[in-house]
Amino acid sequence: MTIKLYHQVGHFGNWNVASFETEGCGDGLILSPVHQNRDQVETLSENIRTHSLFDPQYYLPNSPKAKLATYEFFPEQIANGFSTKDFPLVALQSAELCVNFQVACEFEGIVIPARFLDQMSSKYFERQEEYTVLPFLKALSKAGISAKPIYLTVPLTAAMLRDEDFHVQILNWVTGFPDISGVYVLVNDDRTTKQIRSREFLSAYLEFVHALSNARLSVVAGHLNSESVLFTLVDEIAVTFGSFENTRIFSLDKFIESEEERRAPKSRIYLPALLNWIQYDQAIQIRDDDPALWTQLYRPTQHGDAVLTAPVEPYFNQPLLYKHHFVCMHEQIKALAKESLLQRYQRLRDHIREGMALYQRIEDMPLDLDPHGRGEHLPVWLDSLNAFYRRHLKPRRG
C-alpha cells in the first residue's frame, strides 16, 4: 500500500526544493512551467528530476505568461499565436518536443497535457484527443517510451464530477487508452471558501479517484488543500501539497495577465489539529489567551517557532509559515500511509471529530474566527468520510 506526496510547485519553488532536499518532506515535486522557466527546470539536481513530474500546463494554450514562452513546445509559441483551428497542424510537433524534453530531464514519468475545457459536452473527449492525447501517444510510440509510467492529464470542473452521467463518460474515456498507466487529475471548483464545504462535490471526487484506482490506474490528485488527507482512503494514490493558494486550488488565474491590483492576503498558519489555516493574528490570540488549547492545536516546527518568536507579524509571502505547513502535512500523510485502509478511516474519523471539539473550545473562549478559518468544512468531511467507508471499506456480513 503506497501513498505518495508531491510538492505542487508554484511561486518561490526554491521553498519546495529546500523542503524536499534538506528536510525530506514529500516524495518529489510536480514542476510548473508557468512559474519556472526552462533553465530553472533543467538545472535542478538529478535527484529532484528523477523523483518529480513535469506538468506541461497546456490548460490555457494562448497564455502570454513569460516563463511559458521559454518552452518552444508550448502551443502559443510553436504556433506563433495559438488558434483552435490551426493547432492540429503542429500538435504532433509540439508533442514530440514536449516528450523529448521530459525524457531528456529524466523525470519520474511522462505527463500528457490537456486543455482546460469547462463545458460538459461529448466533444470534450474529441477535442482533448485531437489537441494532445493522440499526438502525444503517437510521439511516445515514435520515441519508444516503455519503461516510464505515462500519465494522462484530466482537468475537470466540479460540475463534471457531480453530474453522474458525465462522470461515467469520463471514466469510460480515461480507461480506454491501454498505453496510459496513470491519471493526473485536476478539478476546478469555483468556490468562495478556501476549504471544500460541499459534501456532494467531495464525495463525487473521492468516488472518481477510487474508480480510477480500481481500474488499475495510478492516480495523482493535483492541487489539493488539506483535504488531501481524505484521499489516502484510496490506496496507491499520490496526493499533493503546496504553498500559496493557487497551488492548493486549481484555477486558470495564474495563466492570465492581469493589471488589476490585488490586496495582499493576511498571513495564515496551518494548524494540523484543525486541518485548516488560521489567520496568524487570531492564532496568536489563542496562544496568548489559552496556552493549554494552543498546545493541542500547534505542532512545533523550527519554522513555525521562528515565526512565533519573531518581533513582527510575518507577511503572507514569507517562507517560514509555508515550510511549517510542509512539515506538518508530510507528517500527517506519512502517518496515515503506514496504516491499513480501515485504520486510516478510523484515524481520520477520530481526527475530524477531535478537530470539531477543538473548534468548539475556540468558540467558547470566546473567539470568532474569520469565515475561512472556521470549522464548517469538518462536518462535511466527516459525512463524506463515513459515506466512503460504508460504500467501500465496511466489512460485509456473511
ABEGO torsion letter per residue (X at the ends): XBBBBBBBBBBGAAAAAAAAAAAGBEAEBBBBAAABBAAAAAABBAAAAAABBBBAGAABAABABAAAAABAABAAAAAGEBBAAAAAAAAAAAAAAAAAAAAAAGBABBBBBBBBBABBBAAAAAAAAAAAAAAAAAAAAAAGBAABBBBBBBBBBAAAAABAAAAAAAAAAAAABAABABBBBBBBBBBABABBABAAAAAAAAAAAAAAAAAGBBBBBBGBBAAAAAAAABBGBBBBBBBBAAAABBBAAAABBBABBBBBBBBBBBBAAAGBBBBAAAAAAAAAABAAAAAAABBBBAAAAAAAABABBBBAABAAAAAAAAAAAAAAAAAAAABBAAAAAAAAAAAAAAAAAAAAAAAAOBBBBBAAABAAAAAAAAAAAAAAAAAAABBBBX
